[in-house]
Amino acid sequence: MQRENLISVPQKEKPIRLLTTISLILIVGLAIFLRFYQLGASGYGNEYYAATVKSMLTSWHNFFFAAYEPGGSVSVDKPPLGFWLEAASTLIFGFNGFALAFPNALAGILSVLLLFFLVKKHFGDIPALIAALVLACTPITIATERNNTIDGMLVFVLLLAAWAFWKAVDSGKNRYLYLGSILVGLGFNIKMLQAYMVLPALYLLYWLGSRQKWRQRLLHLGLATLVLVAVSLSWTLIVDATPASERPYIGSSTNNSVMELIVGHNGIERLTQNMGNGRQNDGAAPGNFNPGTDASGPQGLGEGPFSQEGMQAPSGNPPQGNPNSAGQPPSTDNNLPPQGNREEGTRPDFSGNGPMGGSGGQMNPGGMQNSTGRAGLLRLFTQPLASQASWLLPLAPVTLILFSFLAKRASAQREHWLGLFFWAAWLLPMAGYFTFTTGLWHTYYLIMLGPGIAALSGISVWLMLKLKDPAPTTAKILLTLSSGLTIAFAMFVILSASASLKTLAYVLPALWLVATLLFWWRPRQWSLLAVSLTLLVAPMTWAILTTLNPNPDTNLPSAEPAATLSATGRLSGNNPSTTVDTTLLEYLLENTQENQYLLATQSSHEASPYILATGRPVLTFGGFTGQDNVIDADQLADLVNSGKVRFVLQSSETSSDSGINNWVKNNCTVVQLDADATTNSFTKNGSQNGTLYDCQKPSK
């Protein structure tokens, strides 16, 4: 008899395991569709980052230092690891939008799978499936992972670190603790201090979960912290130890150092607007940039794309072109330049909607940003942020409260409490930051909330599953109240965010009512899942429409359906960008040599389209926003005199009182591109005026 029971249990589990496997495959398939459907069809994505990857492919020097432009004059304002992976992708698929976004899309799929196994270990299959499904269809994760912004890779690396810390707790082996610290350090080399947002959860997990004595736990966490710091600062220390004349200027820093970039632009500026960068305007004391006068190239570096010693990327120049309509890699045609295929570049917008890559948005008074709302308790629950990641956010505090009061009735064990504490410590500090900060951040940073919201959603299902048998009435009441609150919030979000999806707002309560009545009638797993799935109808619809949006905002990813009027007062998909002026480009190509800069500009906003179109160096003497001191007027004069720079493009955004601007006006002549024109400027997008100056001295 005992033997029959031993045999029958695995046989009964086989259908459940098969159903779980099938469900997971379907969830992963949905995640793949949402992230890979026509991936890259909208172009290169964030052009500041895309230009960086293109520049990194021109030499090992630029590759290591993450040079923003092929001349190696200035670096991107982020660490290189994420861009190294994107560069590797372009070597496989060619240089196109699909290749640039591929590492992030793949990371998104792997994050869904990894979250499933993290939740399953302590809460079982059904909660893990719900968690995976929630993460798979969280709108902002999809919008971000379909783009070449590097946050998708960061989240995956941090989930790997979570796995390592859990392994350290469960196995008692400290090597997993140090592995987790290494992974967080790698995350730091993707997005700097943003990676440390998970440290409260990781350290709390080990402190509460490890069965070792407190002195040993303290010692091990101290050693893990040393490993974390060593890995985090490995690239930083090498770069800062390199003489300034032998590397790019550190973009968005005030003193040409990565350490200051970490503390300043990517640190203090992210906390509060009242502690700004204090960056000097052009014309003040410049950074240590050596224009050089020898054959080492216009950036004056020891190595570079113009240096005879500069090493080229392993496979040479990457293929050009855009993906086809299905989002597949294009043909590997190396003909330049790829013109007329899309709107390229982006204008700087100092109202809070600037392209991400650095400081793309200055806040209005009171901590107001057009894209991130007003700092305050309801920030994540109102537009424009509520439709991005907050659909199931009300369920999180409800789960924490119910778990605290009902843990005993649900037979919660130590591992369940640890799981609750861990995911709460993942979510709550991040939610607190995004709620109250007046610093600089962008909508797609909310991808960091995704795993925490998804895991706590799965835990809420576990709690209801554990309560439905010993306390069915309690389970019915609590499920009705918690799910009803979530449905009501979803209706509010839809009605406040979309004028075209009102029907969905009225269908939701009907679906929820039917599912809830089924649970009251038969409190079983299938009826509980039915209620859970009704909560996902709204975010899943929003996610699908985000994927199908043919014209998303590629510089600042956000989850919005096409042609949906949002609370920000703009049409989603309205992606302001500068096109490559073909007349200007042809003129520059005809009048410059390969060993010269194509032109010089104030900021990356004007430069990126021309870097992407030609692969030629474009000097941005003000860095990303035009505020950096990459060079000063005297150094620009040296570059002009040495023949490295001939043309300077000044847009309406160029500071009128800058030393470089005054030098250009006094020493260069305006180029008339159209002999019949009545103005000395050209127009981009019908609004942004720019003037081209020729600084070459006429031959005598």
VOGU-3710 file (C-alpha; in Angstrom, 3 decimals, decimal comma):
1> mqrenlisvp> 0,000/0,000/0,000  2,788/2,366/0,849  4,490/1,526/-2,400  1,338/2,341/-4,382  1,169/5,737/-2,701  4,819/6,411/-3,482  4,198/5,634/-7,129  0,925/7,512/-7,415  2,206/10,842/-6,095  4,708/11,425/-8,928
11> qkekpirllt> 2,087/10,267/-11,431  -0,359/12,842/-10,102  2,333/15,531/-10,271  3,178/14,856/-13,917  0,099/16,628/-15,359  0,716/19,583/-13,023  4,345/19,846/-14,096  3,341/19,590/-17,735  0,729/22,308/-17,298  3,265/24,501/-15,521
21> tislilivgl> 5,786/23,989/-18,327  3,220/24,794/-20,997  2,112/27,906/-19,111  5,705/29,085/-18,742  6,341/28,535/-22,446  3,264/30,613/-23,286  4,377/33,398/-20,942  7,863/33,444/-22,429  6,332/33,402/-25,905  4,254/36,453/-24,986
31> aiflrfyqlg> 7,354/38,162/-23,610  9,239/37,412/-26,833  6,449/38,834/-28,976  6,124/41,993/-26,905  9,866/42,654/-27,057  10,887/41,379/-30,479  7,955/42,235/-32,730  9,387/44,652/-35,320  12,290/45,306/-32,998  14,413/48,122/-34,386
41> asgygneyya> 11,865/49,177/-37,005  11,762/52,686/-35,517  15,449/53,293/-36,116  18,549/53,398/-33,969  16,794/54,189/-30,697  18,497/56,672/-28,400  20,897/58,343/-30,811  23,331/59,534/-28,172  23,883/55,917/-27,198  23,757/54,679/-30,795
51> atvksmltsw> 26,441/57,144/-31,848  28,557/55,970/-28,911  28,359/52,355/-30,047  29,224/53,335/-33,611  32,216/55,293/-32,339  33,353/52,439/-30,098  33,585/50,196/-33,139  36,192/52,391/-34,820  39,094/51,542/-32,492  39,964/49,586/-29,389
61> hnfffaayep> 40,856/52,880/-27,744  37,377/54,276/-28,313  35,884/50,917/-27,359  37,530/50,815/-23,954  36,948/54,455/-23,050  33,362/54,512/-24,419  34,084/57,464/-26,689  30,938/59,206/-27,848  32,317/60,232/-31,239  34,880/58,559/-33,527
71> ggsvsvdkpp> 37,419/61,331/-32,922  37,618/60,274/-29,286  37,280/63,796/-27,897  34,601/63,058/-25,276  33,111/59,971/-23,670  29,499/58,999/-23,122  28,280/59,849/-19,628  27,762/56,225/-18,574  30,092/53,265/-17,941  30,925/51,070/-20,924
81> lgfwleaast> 29,692/47,550/-20,106  26,199/47,871/-21,576  27,572/49,520/-24,712  30,245/46,845/-25,069  27,445/44,285/-25,289  25,563/46,396/-27,822  28,748/46,783/-29,862  29,195/43,004/-29,840  25,616/42,645/-31,046  26,259/44,959/-33,987
91> lifgfngfal> 29,251/42,871/-35,011  26,860/39,914/-35,337  23,775/41,563/-36,821  25,206/44,685/-38,433  24,829/48,251/-37,244  21,072/48,779/-37,114  18,243/49,334/-34,694  17,625/45,611/-34,209  21,223/44,908/-33,207  21,387/47,860/-30,826
101> afpnalagil> 18,194/46,853/-29,011  18,799/43,095/-29,113  20,828/42,776/-25,860  18,123/44,589/-23,896  15,266/42,622/-25,448  17,088/39,357/-24,745  17,798/40,488/-21,187  14,076/41,132/-20,761  13,205/37,571/-21,757  15,829/36,141/-19,428
111> svlllfflvk> 14,566/38,354/-16,585  11,088/36,852/-16,947  12,499/33,335/-16,731  14,800/34,154/-13,841  12,020/35,786/-11,833  9,895/32,670/-12,315  12,561/30,468/-10,717  13,273/32,953/-7,928  9,631/33,058/-6,867  8,984/29,355/-7,488
121> khfgdipali> 11,671/28,193/-5,074  9,754/29,411/-2,027  6,185/30,051/-3,182  5,481/27,380/-5,782  4,482/27,177/-9,426  1,299/29,240/-9,596  2,650/32,344/-7,799  5,818/32,068/-9,898  3,805/31,932/-13,123  1,791/34,985/-12,081
131> aalvlactpi> 4,992/36,868/-11,223  6,543/35,977/-14,576  3,394/37,015/-16,444  3,214/40,347/-14,623  6,838/41,146/-15,471  6,371/39,949/-19,046  3,594/42,459/-19,677  4,623/45,423/-17,512  4,388/48,241/-20,070  7,479/50,258/-19,148
141> tiaternnti> 9,698/47,171/-19,150  8,594/46,458/-22,707  9,104/50,015/-23,923  12,574/50,122/-22,342  13,695/46,678/-23,454  12,684/47,432/-27,050  15,199/50,276/-27,004  18,971/50,608/-26,830  18,844/52,226/-23,417  20,796/49,910/-21,141
151> dgmlvfvlll> 18,360/49,532/-18,231  17,035/46,155/-19,401  20,491/44,631/-19,113  20,909/46,228/-15,690  17,713/44,648/-14,330  18,742/41,210/-15,567  22,188/41,465/-13,960  20,589/42,556/-10,675  18,184/39,601/-10,784  21,214/37,364/-11,262
161> aawafwkavd> 22,713/38,988/-8,178  19,486/38,233/-6,302  19,776/34,587/-7,333  23,358/34,498/-6,031  22,408/36,019/-2,664  19,527/33,559/-2,280  21,941/30,745/-3,123  24,330/32,011/-0,454  21,534/31,965/2,122  20,149/28,550/1,154
171> sgknrylylg> 23,500/26,784/0,771  25,523/28,603/3,407  28,368/28,964/0,884  29,954/32,389/0,904  31,243/32,144/-2,649  27,719/32,880/-3,856  27,653/35,977/-1,681  30,799/37,239/-3,373  29,433/36,249/-6,774  26,375/38,369/-6,066
181> silvglgfni> 28,617/41,284/-5,137  30,527/40,888/-8,395  27,260/40,934/-10,337  26,111/44,126/-8,645  29,528/45,593/-9,445  29,000/44,681/-13,089  25,624/46,378/-12,856  27,431/49,477/-11,600  29,513/49,370/-14,774  26,264/49,425/-16,748
191> kmlqaymvlp> 24,426/52,303/-15,035  26,555/53,384/-12,052  24,699/54,111/-8,787  21,358/52,935/-10,146  22,642/49,390/-9,623  22,936/50,019/-5,883  19,177/50,486/-5,530  18,904/46,738/-4,841  21,516/46,675/-2,081  19,001/47,124/0,762
201> alyllywlgs> 17,155/44,002/-0,398  20,305/41,941/-0,935  21,963/42,866/2,349  18,744/42,442/4,310  18,250/39,000/2,768  21,677/37,806/3,832  21,463/39,378/7,284  18,084/37,830/8,049  18,502/34,630/6,091  21,984/33,424/6,958
211> rqkwrqrllh> 22,115/31,027/9,895  25,625/32,056/10,876  26,431/34,097/13,957  25,962/37,830/13,645  29,697/38,538/13,790  30,294/36,180/10,881  27,434/37,703/8,915  28,856/41,168/9,502  32,315/40,018/8,435  31,018/38,340/5,300
221> lglatlvlva> 28,951/41,362/4,292  31,996/43,557/4,886  34,121/41,382/2,618  31,313/41,291/0,043  31,197/45,086/0,134  34,930/45,256/-0,566  34,439/42,966/-3,560  31,513/45,108/-4,695  33,511/48,328/-4,516  36,539/46,787/-6,241
231> vslswtlivd> 34,492/45,533/-9,183  32,393/48,704/-9,354  35,400/51,021/-9,556  37,668/48,830/-11,683  37,021/50,704/-14,946  36,708/54,052/-13,171  40,141/53,849/-11,546  41,832/52,807/-14,785  40,279/55,700/-16,692  40,996/58,297/-14,034
241> atpaserpyi> 44,583/57,048/-13,777  45,050/57,560/-17,513  46,508/60,984/-18,383  43,804/63,319/-19,683  45,732/63,864/-22,921  45,569/60,130/-23,677  41,821/59,579/-23,272  38,534/61,332/-24,017  37,166/64,081/-21,834  34,693/62,487/-19,387
251> gsstnnsvme> 31,295/63,605/-20,635  28,958/65,385/-18,182  31,688/65,703/-15,538  32,868/69,010/-14,144  36,537/68,125/-13,739  37,170/65,479/-16,403  37,026/62,500/-14,027  34,760/59,455/-13,852  34,686/59,668/-10,061  33,163/63,134/-10,215
261> livghngier> 30,688/61,900/-12,821  29,599/59,180/-10,381  29,169/61,579/-7,477  27,844/64,550/-9,443  25,821/64,050/-12,593  24,986/60,401/-11,923  24,758/60,848/-8,165  23,747/64,080/-6,431  21,866/65,392/-9,470  19,631/62,308/-9,303
271> ltqnmgngrq> 18,613/63,128/-5,728  17,617/66,774/-5,789  17,509/69,704/-8,167  18,780/71,967/-5,396  22,222/70,364/-5,595  22,932/70,901/-9,278  26,131/70,222/-11,107  27,473/73,728/-10,907  28,953/73,116/-14,325  30,691/76,127/-15,769
281> ndgaapgnfn> 29,578/77,520/-19,071  31,801/77,435/-22,078  34,444/80,069/-21,850  35,336/79,270/-18,237  38,285/77,178/-17,276  38,234/74,222/-19,644  39,025/70,623/-18,989  42,352/69,032/-19,744  41,888/68,579/-23,453  44,934/68,569/-25,660
291> pgtdasgpqg> 44,015/69,356/-29,266  47,365/68,149/-30,481  49,230/69,079/-33,616  50,652/65,792/-34,777  49,431/62,762/-36,639  47,786/61,313/-33,599  44,463/62,758/-34,653  42,359/65,791/-33,903  41,576/64,639/-30,401  45,258/64,791/-29,559
301> lgegpfsqeg> 45,156/61,360/-27,969  47,921/58,829/-27,953  45,604/56,493/-29,798  42,478/57,032/-31,794  40,802/56,473/-35,103  43,224/58,863/-36,776  46,284/57,377/-35,172  48,507/55,086/-37,182  48,678/52,950/-34,055  44,930/52,939/-33,483
311> mqapsgnppq> 43,514/49,417/-33,591  40,336/48,820/-35,540  37,457/46,723/-34,287  37,896/43,049/-35,132  35,549/42,990/-38,068  36,100/46,477/-39,369  33,298/48,873/-40,092  29,862/47,553/-39,161  27,145/47,164/-41,761  24,842/50,100/-42,303
321> gnpnsagqpp> 21,160/50,445/-42,829  17,964/49,960/-40,928  16,026/46,814/-40,184  13,211/45,810/-42,417  9,574/46,156/-41,489  9,642/42,912/-39,572  12,418/44,147/-37,354  14,987/41,721/-38,746  18,594/42,674/-39,358  19,144/44,426/-42,671
331> stdnnlppqg> 21,517/43,493/-45,388  25,180/44,046/-44,693  25,672/46,782/-47,210  28,476/49,059/-46,123  27,579/51,960/-48,402  27,451/55,344/-46,666  25,590/57,356/-45,726  22,173/55,906/-44,827  20,053/58,947/-45,519  16,386/59,613/-45,804
341> nreegtrpdf> 15,328/56,512/-43,940  14,097/58,017/-40,719  14,079/61,063/-38,553  17,413/61,112/-36,829  18,752/62,915/-33,809  16,842/64,824/-31,226  16,597/68,360/-30,081  17,503/69,156/-26,522  14,409/69,861/-24,492  15,018/71,628/-21,224
351> sgngpmggsg> 11,490/71,077/-19,928  12,218/67,611/-18,701  11,853/65,716/-21,954  15,408/65,754/-23,186  16,882/62,596/-24,600  18,346/60,288/-22,074  21,986/59,727/-22,106  22,648/62,289/-19,537  21,021/65,427/-18,350  18,288/65,698/-20,849
361> gqmnpggmqn> 15,751/67,494/-18,756  15,795/70,397/-16,378  12,937/70,554/-13,930  10,323/73,191/-13,602  9,803/74,803/-10,190  8,539/72,489/-7,503  10,273/69,416/-8,824  7,922/69,176/-11,795  9,014/67,340/-14,870  6,745/66,938/-17,850
371> stgragllrl> 7,614/63,269/-18,176  7,798/62,262/-14,508  5,102/64,282/-12,752  5,325/66,226/-9,519  7,177/64,823/-6,532  4,724/63,704/-3,891  2,914/60,794/-2,304  0,623/60,151/-5,301  3,254/60,564/-7,997  3,319/56,895/-9,038
381> ftqplasqas> -0,468/56,630/-8,873  -1,276/59,508/-11,220  -0,392/60,377/-14,775  1,987/60,433/-16,485  3,540/57,589/-14,462  0,561/55,465/-13,444  0,185/53,825/-16,856  3,880/52,962/-17,053  4,420/50,484/-14,209  1,822/51,088/-11,492
391> wllplapvtl> -1,144/48,992/-12,660  -0,638/46,431/-9,881  1,241/48,675/-7,484  -1,761/49,106/-5,117  -1,641/45,345/-4,600  1,847/45,530/-3,076  1,046/47,323/0,212  -2,165/45,302/0,503  -0,122/42,086/0,225  2,334/43,251/2,880
401> ilfsflakra> -0,443/44,116/5,313  -2,436/40,941/4,747  0,651/38,739/4,983  1,600/40,336/8,301  -1,790/39,615/9,861  -2,586/36,281/8,218  0,822/34,577/8,021  -0,003/32,124/10,785  -3,316/31,097/9,216  -1,537/30,716/5,871
411> saqrehwlgl> 1,109/28,490/7,514  3,877/30,847/6,418  7,350/29,455/7,062  10,695/31,155/7,463  11,438/31,087/3,715  8,095/32,750/2,985  8,872/35,591/5,375  12,306/35,964/3,816  10,763/36,132/0,358  8,292/38,776/1,472
421> ffwaawllpm> 10,998/40,864/3,152  13,305/40,568/0,152  10,827/41,683/-2,493  9,422/44,393/-0,231  12,971/45,675/0,303  13,481/45,593/-3,468  10,319/47,574/-4,207  9,729/50,012/-1,351  13,043/51,982/-1,374  12,839/52,333/-5,145
431> agyftfttgl> 9,198/53,415/-5,017  10,109/55,880/-2,288  12,871/57,362/-4,413  10,720/57,754/-7,508  7,899/59,182/-5,385  9,774/61,932/-3,589  12,945/62,769/-5,520  13,205/66,143/-7,205  16,384/65,067/-8,959  16,962/64,193/-12,562
441> whtyylimlg> 15,417/60,959/-13,799  13,322/59,653/-16,668  10,195/57,573/-17,032  11,955/54,427/-18,190  13,879/54,212/-14,906  10,636/52,735/-13,555  11,732/49,429/-15,099  13,508/48,946/-11,772  10,113/48,531/-10,054  9,043/45,688/-12,347
451> pgiaalsgis> 10,517/42,657/-10,527  9,333/43,835/-7,110  5,759/44,508/-8,228  5,635/41,218/-10,133  7,002/39,127/-7,253  4,647/40,659/-4,682  1,742/40,061/-7,070  2,723/36,393/-7,141  2,997/36,311/-3,348  -0,520/37,741/-3,047
461> vwlmlklkdp> -1,789/34,775/-5,087  0,140/32,401/-2,804  -1,533/33,969/0,222  -5,012/33,486/-1,248  -4,189/29,900/-2,214  -3,127/29,140/1,354  -6,239/30,773/2,848  -8,942/29,386/0,552  -9,158/25,998/2,300  -8,730/26,759/6,018
471> apttakillt> -10,557/30,105/5,804  -12,617/30,224/2,587  -14,845/33,114/3,702  -11,843/35,198/4,692  -10,182/34,418/1,372  -13,313/35,399/-0,555  -13,683/38,720/1,233  -10,013/39,652/1,033  -9,701/38,655/-2,607  -12,789/40,664/-3,499
481> lssgltiafa> -11,555/43,772/-1,708  -7,944/43,643/-2,918  -8,767/42,772/-6,525  -11,644/45,260/-6,575  -9,268/48,021/-5,459  -6,825/47,071/-8,208  -9,554/47,023/-10,881  -10,855/50,412/-9,728  -7,338/51,830/-9,976  -6,923/50,368/-13,474
491> mfvilsasas> -10,159/52,073/-14,544  -8,885/55,350/-13,137  -5,582/55,011/-15,017  -7,258/54,245/-18,328  -9,770/57,084/-18,060  -7,076/59,581/-17,071  -4,488/58,439/-19,610  -6,381/57,529/-22,741  -9,306/59,063/-24,579  -9,529/56,146/-26,973
501> lktlayvlpa> -9,620/53,219/-24,519  -12,669/54,152/-22,474  -14,443/50,984/-23,557  -11,774/48,905/-21,843  -12,359/50,815/-18,611  -16,003/49,727/-18,624  -15,326/46,141/-19,709  -12,859/45,545/-16,871  -15,343/45,609/-13,975  -17,657/43,266/-15,847
511> lwlvatllfw> -14,870/40,716/-16,341  -13,795/41,097/-12,735  -17,337/40,647/-11,435  -17,800/37,404/-13,356  -14,462/36,009/-12,159  -15,118/37,054/-8,562  -18,546/35,429/-8,542  -16,932/32,244/-9,823  -14,483/32,322/-6,911  -17,313/32,844/-4,420
521> wrprqwslla> -19,131/29,914/-6,006  -16,103/27,625/-6,287  -13,044/28,854/-4,342  -10,576/26,788/-6,338  -7,243/27,405/-8,001  -8,813/27,934/-11,422  -11,297/30,538/-10,173  -8,539/32,333/-8,249  -6,457/32,408/-11,431  -9,457/33,794/-13,303
531> vsltllvapm> -9,657/36,722/-10,871  -5,882/37,236/-11,111  -5,966/37,305/-14,896  -8,677/39,986/-14,952  -6,231/42,229/-13,084  -3,770/41,782/-15,943  -6,164/42,671/-18,762  -5,455/46,418/-18,573  -1,638/46,334/-18,309  -1,460/43,579/-20,926
541> twailttlnp> -3,583/45,626/-23,326  -1,414/48,670/-22,696  1,693/46,564/-23,230  0,478/45,134/-26,534  -0,488/48,569/-27,819  2,926/49,863/-26,753  4,579/47,129/-28,812  2,371/47,923/-31,796  3,063/51,662/-31,621  4,738/52,368/-34,995
551> npdtnlpsae> 6,336/55,620/-33,848  7,503/55,342/-30,229  9,657/57,869/-28,469  13,023/56,298/-29,118  15,138/58,740/-27,131  13,003/58,661/-23,990  11,184/55,315/-24,015  7,729/55,356/-22,498  4,805/52,970/-22,650  2,072/54,648/-24,638
561> paatlsatgr> -0,193/53,366/-27,402  -0,032/55,098/-30,761  -2,050/58,292/-31,133  -3,225/58,149/-27,519  -3,542/61,506/-25,858  -1,776/61,218/-22,526  -1,905/63,387/-19,464  1,347/65,029/-20,521  -0,609/66,807/-23,226  1,253/65,270/-26,125
571> lsgnnpsttv> 0,486/62,520/-28,549  2,339/59,326/-27,829  4,802/58,523/-30,531  5,493/62,207/-30,983  9,227/61,813/-31,214  10,810/65,223/-31,829  14,024/64,742/-33,698  16,390/66,469/-36,035  16,900/65,115/-39,490  20,203/65,013/-41,285
581> dttlleylle> 20,208/67,993/-43,604  21,231/66,263/-46,815  22,411/69,481/-48,474  24,614/70,258/-45,514  25,883/66,688/-45,309  26,827/66,557/-48,983  28,620/69,875/-48,655  30,582/68,699/-45,618  31,569/65,416/-47,263  32,787/67,258/-50,355
591> ntqenqylla> 34,818/69,807/-48,421  36,452/67,762/-45,679  39,004/64,981/-45,654  38,803/61,653/-43,847  41,477/62,794/-41,389  39,413/65,830/-40,392  36,439/66,284/-38,174  33,304/66,442/-40,297  32,253/69,474/-38,260  32,173/70,807/-34,709
601> tqssheaspy> 28,979/71,411/-32,732  27,954/72,654/-29,309  26,292/69,425/-28,142  25,557/65,830/-29,056  22,027/66,714/-30,130  23,322/68,236/-33,345  26,206/65,792/-33,715  24,580/62,359/-33,320  22,698/62,274/-36,645  25,879/63,058/-38,574
611> ilatgrpvlt> 27,945/60,496/-36,690  25,324/57,843/-37,425  25,003/58,870/-41,080  28,717/58,876/-41,867  30,751/57,288/-39,088  32,950/60,398/-39,237  34,246/62,250/-36,162  32,112/65,182/-35,045  33,578/67,359/-32,316  31,081/68,300/-29,589
621> fggftgqdnv> 32,922/70,970/-27,665  30,150/71,125/-25,060  29,533/67,405/-24,659  26,033/65,950/-24,304  24,085/69,065/-23,320  26,599/71,673/-24,433  27,613/72,460/-20,840  30,843/70,463/-20,705  34,239/72,122/-21,033  35,671/69,670/-23,542
631> idadqladlv> 37,692/72,442/-25,195  37,829/76,232/-25,042  38,146/78,853/-27,753  41,967/78,720/-27,831  41,952/74,962/-28,235  39,370/75,203/-31,006  41,644/77,737/-32,708  44,538/75,252/-32,450  42,404/72,553/-34,058  41,428/74,915/-36,856
641> nsgkvrfvlq> 45,025/76,031/-37,430  46,232/72,431/-37,547  43,591/71,577/-40,156  41,704/69,149/-37,919  38,528/71,260/-37,818  37,159/73,411/-40,616  33,397/73,730/-40,110  31,449/74,723/-37,013  27,697/74,306/-36,806  25,930/76,688/-34,455
651> ssetssdsgi> 22,271/76,131/-33,699  19,771/78,304/-31,893  20,711/76,402/-28,741  24,361/77,509/-28,809  25,125/79,805/-25,900  25,306/83,347/-27,254  27,891/84,464/-24,693  30,244/81,505/-24,940  33,876/82,055/-25,719  33,789/79,551/-28,572
661> nnwvknnctv> 30,705/81,169/-30,070  32,329/84,581/-30,052  35,554/83,212/-31,503  33,684/81,506/-34,335  31,742/84,640/-35,212  34,914/86,752/-35,223  37,189/84,343/-37,087  34,946/82,282/-39,382  32,642/83,051/-42,262  29,042/82,005/-42,727
671> vqldadattn> 28,537/79,344/-45,396  25,745/80,071/-47,877  24,510/76,612/-48,848  21,852/77,900/-51,238  22,820/80,691/-53,568  19,175/81,737/-53,931  18,495/81,782/-50,191  17,673/85,023/-48,419  18,937/83,821/-45,060  22,265/82,515/-43,803
681> sftkngsqng> 20,690/79,686/-41,805  19,130/76,355/-42,620  16,134/74,778/-40,934  15,647/71,392/-39,306  12,087/70,217/-38,717  10,886/73,658/-39,680  11,776/75,124/-36,301  15,411/74,716/-35,312  17,718/77,130/-37,114  21,395/76,456/-37,526
691> tlydcqkpsk> 24,264/78,357/-39,083  27,323/76,743/-40,646  30,656/78,547/-40,354  33,792/77,896/-42,390  36,874/78,544/-40,276  39,507/77,716/-42,891  41,726/80,645/-43,705  41,614/81,562/-47,402  44,818/80,661/-49,219  46,957/83,575/-50,267
//
